[in-house]
Amino acid sequence: VSAMRTRQPEQAPETLRHYLRCKAQADEYLQKSSLQWTIAAPGRLNNDTPCGTIQAAETLAEVGEIPRADVAHVLAEMLALDHTIRRRIEFITGDTPIRDALQK
């Protein structure tokens, strides 16, 4: 599990920039490996009630939040979907059911 904004840490609050740079280095190391990896990059985590719907893409134009329980659901779906291997996917709460959003 990574984070959104690892590719643009300068757009994040100053207090998060070092963390995001470290996450970016870990992502890069993983991507250069021969492992079958998937990088899940959720938005800001919250404790809201899960809604089961997300917005997902390799890079999202907007930053948003997502309930922790929905992140767990996304991770479980990613494990079941072969086409997520060797992909980095950003996601936040949206309008599309999780599995459908990951199929795109």
Contacts in CASP RR format, 6 or more apart in sequence:
PFRMAT RR
TARGET T0000
AUTHOR 0000-0000-0000
METHOD contacts of the structure
MODEL  1
VSAMRTRQPEQAPETLRHYLRCKAQADEYLQKSSLQWTIAAPGRLNNDTP
CGTIQAAETLAEVGEIPRADVAHVLAEMLALDHTIRRRIEFITGDTPIRD
ALQK
1 40 0 8 1.000
1 41 0 8 1.000
1 42 0 8 1.000
1 71 0 8 1.000
1 75 0 8 1.000
2 23 0 8 1.000
2 26 0 8 1.000
2 27 0 8 1.000
2 39 0 8 1.000
2 40 0 8 1.000
2 41 0 8 1.000
2 88 0 8 1.000
3 19 0 8 1.000
3 20 0 8 1.000
3 23 0 8 1.000
3 41 0 8 1.000
3 42 0 8 1.000
3 43 0 8 1.000
4 41 0 8 1.000
4 42 0 8 1.000
4 43 0 8 1.000
4 44 0 8 1.000
4 60 0 8 1.000
4 63 0 8 1.000
4 64 0 8 1.000
4 90 0 8 1.000
4 92 0 8 1.000
5 11 0 8 1.000
5 12 0 8 1.000
5 16 0 8 1.000
5 20 0 8 1.000
5 63 0 8 1.000
6 20 0 8 1.000
6 21 0 8 1.000
6 23 0 8 1.000
6 24 0 8 1.000
6 27 0 8 1.000
6 41 0 8 1.000
7 24 0 8 1.000
7 59 0 8 1.000
9 16 0 8 1.000
9 17 0 8 1.000
9 20 0 8 1.000
9 21 0 8 1.000
9 24 0 8 1.000
10 17 0 8 1.000
12 20 0 8 1.000
27 39 0 8 1.000
27 88 0 8 1.000
30 37 0 8 1.000
30 39 0 8 1.000
31 37 0 8 1.000
31 39 0 8 1.000
31 86 0 8 1.000
31 88 0 8 1.000
36 85 0 8 1.000
36 86 0 8 1.000
37 85 0 8 1.000
37 86 0 8 1.000
38 78 0 8 1.000
38 79 0 8 1.000
38 84 0 8 1.000
38 85 0 8 1.000
38 86 0 8 1.000
38 87 0 8 1.000
38 88 0 8 1.000
38 89 0 8 1.000
39 87 0 8 1.000
39 88 0 8 1.000
39 89 0 8 1.000
40 71 0 8 1.000
40 74 0 8 1.000
40 75 0 8 1.000
40 78 0 8 1.000
40 89 0 8 1.000
40 91 0 8 1.000
41 88 0 8 1.000
41 89 0 8 1.000
41 90 0 8 1.000
41 91 0 8 1.000
42 66 0 8 1.000
42 71 0 8 1.000
42 74 0 8 1.000
42 90 0 8 1.000
42 91 0 8 1.000
42 92 0 8 1.000
43 63 0 8 1.000
43 64 0 8 1.000
43 65 0 8 1.000
43 66 0 8 1.000
43 90 0 8 1.000
43 91 0 8 1.000
43 92 0 8 1.000
44 63 0 8 1.000
44 64 0 8 1.000
44 65 0 8 1.000
44 66 0 8 1.000
45 65 0 8 1.000
45 66 0 8 1.000
45 67 0 8 1.000
45 68 0 8 1.000
45 71 0 8 1.000
46 65 0 8 1.000
46 66 0 8 1.000
46 67 0 8 1.000
46 68 0 8 1.000
47 67 0 8 1.000
47 68 0 8 1.000
48 65 0 8 1.000
48 67 0 8 1.000
49 67 0 8 1.000
49 69 0 8 1.000
50 67 0 8 1.000
50 69 0 8 1.000
50 70 0 8 1.000
50 73 0 8 1.000
51 67 0 8 1.000
51 70 0 8 1.000
51 93 0 8 1.000
51 94 0 8 1.000
52 70 0 8 1.000
52 73 0 8 1.000
52 97 0 8 1.000
52 98 0 8 1.000
53 93 0 8 1.000
53 94 0 8 1.000
53 95 0 8 1.000
53 96 0 8 1.000
53 97 0 8 1.000
53 98 0 8 1.000
53 101 0 8 1.000
54 66 0 8 1.000
54 70 0 8 1.000
54 74 0 8 1.000
54 91 0 8 1.000
54 92 0 8 1.000
54 93 0 8 1.000
54 94 0 8 1.000
54 96 0 8 1.000
54 98 0 8 1.000
54 101 0 8 1.000
55 91 0 8 1.000
55 92 0 8 1.000
55 93 0 8 1.000
55 94 0 8 1.000
55 95 0 8 1.000
55 96 0 8 1.000
55 101 0 8 1.000
56 74 0 8 1.000
56 89 0 8 1.000
56 90 0 8 1.000
56 91 0 8 1.000
56 96 0 8 1.000
56 101 0 8 1.000
56 102 0 8 1.000
56 104 0 8 1.000
57 89 0 8 1.000
57 90 0 8 1.000
57 91 0 8 1.000
57 104 0 8 1.000
58 87 0 8 1.000
58 88 0 8 1.000
58 89 0 8 1.000
58 90 0 8 1.000
59 90 0 8 1.000
60 90 0 8 1.000
60 91 0 8 1.000
60 92 0 8 1.000
62 92 0 8 1.000
63 92 0 8 1.000
64 92 0 8 1.000
64 93 0 8 1.000
65 92 0 8 1.000
65 93 0 8 1.000
66 91 0 8 1.000
66 92 0 8 1.000
66 93 0 8 1.000
67 93 0 8 1.000
70 93 0 8 1.000
70 98 0 8 1.000
73 98 0 8 1.000
74 91 0 8 1.000
74 98 0 8 1.000
74 102 0 8 1.000
77 98 0 8 1.000
77 99 0 8 1.000
77 102 0 8 1.000
78 84 0 8 1.000
78 89 0 8 1.000
78 102 0 8 1.000
81 99 0 8 1.000
81 102 0 8 1.000
81 103 0 8 1.000
83 103 0 8 1.000
84 102 0 8 1.000
89 102 0 8 1.000
91 101 0 8 1.000
94 101 0 8 1.000
END
